[in-house]
Amino acid sequence: MKPTINRPGKPAGTRAPASRGPAGAGTPSNVRSANAQAFVTGVISEMKRVTWPTREEWVTATLLTIGLVVVVGLYTAAADHLFGWLVGLVTGNATR
């Protein structure tokens, strides 16, 4: 038998109330349906407020992103090659 630990503010031998399962498990289906409907209505309302980019803005942003990815990739490859060459010099494994 395990000894009972007295904690300040709790009478000895008390237990935490049993869990009733996941949140919303005891709610009627019509309440859940109303909550889901309110959520979808809110999402539609917010989507109408969004300022969507024009085709020109979308193409410009896409090309800029692709260009930056290429530049960062080339920079990373050059740095890798340079540091590999420097480490090869230090360790005596330099390639020509």
VEXTI-496038 format. One record per residue (C-alpha): chain; x negated, y, z negated. Coordinates in Angstrom, 1 decimal, padded with zeros to 4 digits. Layout:
% residues N
<pt fitor="A" xx="X" yy="Y" zz="Z"/>
...
END
This chain:
% residues 96
<pt fitor="A" xx="000.0" yy="000.0" zz="000.0"/>
<pt fitor="A" xx="-001.4" yy="003.4" zz="001.0"/>
<pt fitor="A" xx="-001.8" yy="006.1" zz="-001.7"/>
<pt fitor="A" xx="000.4" yy="009.1" zz="-001.3"/>
<pt fitor="A" xx="-001.5" yy="012.4" zz="-000.8"/>
<pt fitor="A" xx="-000.1" yy="015.4" zz="-002.6"/>
<pt fitor="A" xx="-000.4" yy="018.5" zz="-000.4"/>
<pt fitor="A" xx="000.3" yy="022.0" zz="-001.8"/>
<pt fitor="A" xx="003.9" yy="023.0" zz="-001.0"/>
<pt fitor="A" xx="005.2" yy="019.5" zz="-000.2"/>
<pt fitor="A" xx="006.7" yy="017.1" zz="-002.7"/>
<pt fitor="A" xx="005.0" yy="013.8" zz="-002.9"/>
<pt fitor="A" xx="006.4" yy="011.1" zz="-000.6"/>
<pt fitor="A" xx="008.1" yy="013.4" zz="001.9"/>
<pt fitor="A" xx="007.9" yy="012.8" zz="005.6"/>
<pt fitor="A" xx="008.2" yy="015.0" zz="008.6"/>
<pt fitor="A" xx="011.6" yy="014.8" zz="010.3"/>
<pt fitor="A" xx="011.8" yy="012.2" zz="013.1"/>
<pt fitor="A" xx="011.5" yy="013.5" zz="016.6"/>
<pt fitor="A" xx="014.6" yy="013.5" zz="018.7"/>
<pt fitor="A" xx="012.8" yy="012.8" zz="022.0"/>
<pt fitor="A" xx="011.8" yy="015.2" zz="024.8"/>
<pt fitor="A" xx="013.2" yy="018.7" zz="024.8"/>
<pt fitor="A" xx="016.5" yy="019.0" zz="026.5"/>
<pt fitor="A" xx="017.3" yy="015.2" zz="026.1"/>
<pt fitor="A" xx="020.4" yy="015.9" zz="024.1"/>
<pt fitor="A" xx="021.8" yy="018.8" zz="026.2"/>
<pt fitor="A" xx="024.9" yy="018.2" zz="028.3"/>
<pt fitor="A" xx="024.3" yy="017.9" zz="032.0"/>
<pt fitor="A" xx="026.4" yy="021.0" zz="032.8"/>
<pt fitor="A" xx="024.0" yy="023.2" zz="030.7"/>
<pt fitor="A" xx="021.0" yy="021.7" zz="032.5"/>
<pt fitor="A" xx="022.8" yy="022.3" zz="035.9"/>
<pt fitor="A" xx="023.5" yy="025.9" zz="035.0"/>
<pt fitor="A" xx="019.8" yy="026.4" zz="034.0"/>
<pt fitor="A" xx="018.6" yy="024.9" zz="037.2"/>
<pt fitor="A" xx="021.0" yy="027.0" zz="039.2"/>
<pt fitor="A" xx="019.9" yy="030.2" zz="037.4"/>
<pt fitor="A" xx="016.3" yy="029.3" zz="038.1"/>
<pt fitor="A" xx="016.8" yy="028.7" zz="041.8"/>
<pt fitor="A" xx="018.8" yy="032.0" zz="042.0"/>
<pt fitor="A" xx="016.0" yy="033.8" zz="040.3"/>
<pt fitor="A" xx="013.4" yy="032.3" zz="042.7"/>
<pt fitor="A" xx="015.4" yy="033.3" zz="045.7"/>
<pt fitor="A" xx="015.8" yy="036.9" zz="044.3"/>
<pt fitor="A" xx="012.1" yy="037.2" zz="043.7"/>
<pt fitor="A" xx="011.2" yy="035.8" zz="047.2"/>
<pt fitor="A" xx="013.4" yy="038.6" zz="048.8"/>
<pt fitor="A" xx="011.3" yy="041.2" zz="047.0"/>
<pt fitor="A" xx="008.0" yy="039.9" zz="048.3"/>
<pt fitor="A" xx="006.2" yy="042.1" zz="050.9"/>
<pt fitor="A" xx="005.2" yy="039.6" zz="053.5"/>
<pt fitor="A" xx="002.1" yy="040.4" zz="055.6"/>
<pt fitor="A" xx="002.5" yy="041.2" zz="059.3"/>
<pt fitor="A" xx="001.1" yy="038.9" zz="061.9"/>
<pt fitor="A" xx="-001.8" yy="041.3" zz="062.5"/>
<pt fitor="A" xx="-002.6" yy="041.4" zz="058.8"/>
<pt fitor="A" xx="-002.4" yy="037.7" zz="058.5"/>
<pt fitor="A" xx="-004.8" yy="037.1" zz="061.5"/>
<pt fitor="A" xx="-007.2" yy="039.7" zz="060.2"/>
<pt fitor="A" xx="-007.3" yy="038.2" zz="056.7"/>
<pt fitor="A" xx="-007.8" yy="034.7" zz="058.2"/>
<pt fitor="A" xx="-010.7" yy="035.7" zz="060.4"/>
<pt fitor="A" xx="-012.3" yy="037.6" zz="057.6"/>
<pt fitor="A" xx="-012.0" yy="034.5" zz="055.4"/>
<pt fitor="A" xx="-013.5" yy="032.2" zz="058.0"/>
<pt fitor="A" xx="-016.3" yy="034.7" zz="058.7"/>
<pt fitor="A" xx="-017.2" yy="035.0" zz="055.0"/>
<pt fitor="A" xx="-017.2" yy="031.2" zz="054.6"/>
<pt fitor="A" xx="-019.7" yy="030.9" zz="057.5"/>
<pt fitor="A" xx="-021.9" yy="033.7" zz="056.1"/>
<pt fitor="A" xx="-022.0" yy="032.2" zz="052.6"/>
<pt fitor="A" xx="-022.7" yy="028.7" zz="054.1"/>
<pt fitor="A" xx="-025.6" yy="030.0" zz="056.1"/>
<pt fitor="A" xx="-027.0" yy="031.9" zz="053.1"/>
<pt fitor="A" xx="-026.7" yy="028.8" zz="050.9"/>
<pt fitor="A" xx="-028.4" yy="026.6" zz="053.6"/>
<pt fitor="A" xx="-031.2" yy="029.1" zz="054.0"/>
<pt fitor="A" xx="-031.7" yy="029.4" zz="050.2"/>
<pt fitor="A" xx="-031.7" yy="025.6" zz="049.9"/>
<pt fitor="A" xx="-034.3" yy="025.3" zz="052.7"/>
<pt fitor="A" xx="-036.5" yy="028.0" zz="051.1"/>
<pt fitor="A" xx="-036.4" yy="026.6" zz="047.6"/>
<pt fitor="A" xx="-037.0" yy="023.0" zz="048.9"/>
<pt fitor="A" xx="-040.1" yy="024.3" zz="050.7"/>
<pt fitor="A" xx="-041.3" yy="026.1" zz="047.6"/>
<pt fitor="A" xx="-040.8" yy="023.1" zz="045.4"/>
<pt fitor="A" xx="-042.7" yy="021.0" zz="048.0"/>
<pt fitor="A" xx="-045.6" yy="023.5" zz="047.8"/>
<pt fitor="A" xx="-045.7" yy="023.3" zz="044.0"/>
<pt fitor="A" xx="-045.5" yy="019.5" zz="043.9"/>
<pt fitor="A" xx="-047.8" yy="018.9" zz="046.9"/>
<pt fitor="A" xx="-045.1" yy="017.3" zz="049.1"/>
<pt fitor="A" xx="-044.8" yy="020.3" zz="051.5"/>
<pt fitor="A" xx="-043.7" yy="019.5" zz="055.0"/>
<pt fitor="A" xx="-044.9" yy="021.5" zz="057.9"/>
END
